[in-house]
Amino acid sequence: MTQQASAKLLAIVQERRQIQLEELLSYLPEFTWNQVFSLVDELSRRELISLRRRGFEYELRASSLSM
């Protein structure tokens, strides 16, 4: 994945402050589900975003480190 894709995803999460993973997919139509999930995995491992399960959905939040 490119740095540009990571920056775009991170900007969306920072702007929204929190967003459901399914909703995030609608903001990134040029990427497949697997590509988005790979980016989410990478950014969460780097602690730039946090991924939390809420029932049957996953929620992303911007980390205080990335702001």
NORKAPE-V341289 format. One line per field, one symbol per residue. ss: DSSP state (A for helix, B for strand, O for the rest). phi: phi as a letter, one per 20 degrees, with the letter a starting at -180 (. if undefined). burial: b if it has 9 or more other C-alpha atoms within 8 Angstrom, else e. A space follows every 10 residues. Layout:
ss->???
phi->???
burial->???
This chain:
ss->OOAAAAAAAA AAAAAAOBBB AAAAAAAOOO OOAAAAAAAA AAAAAOOOBB BBBBOOBBBB BBOAAAO
phi->.effffffff fffffembbf gffggfecff dfgfffffff fffffemecd dcecmedddd cffffee
burial->eeeebbeebb ebbbeeebbb beebbeebee eeeebbeebb eebbeebbbb beeeeebbbb bbbeeee
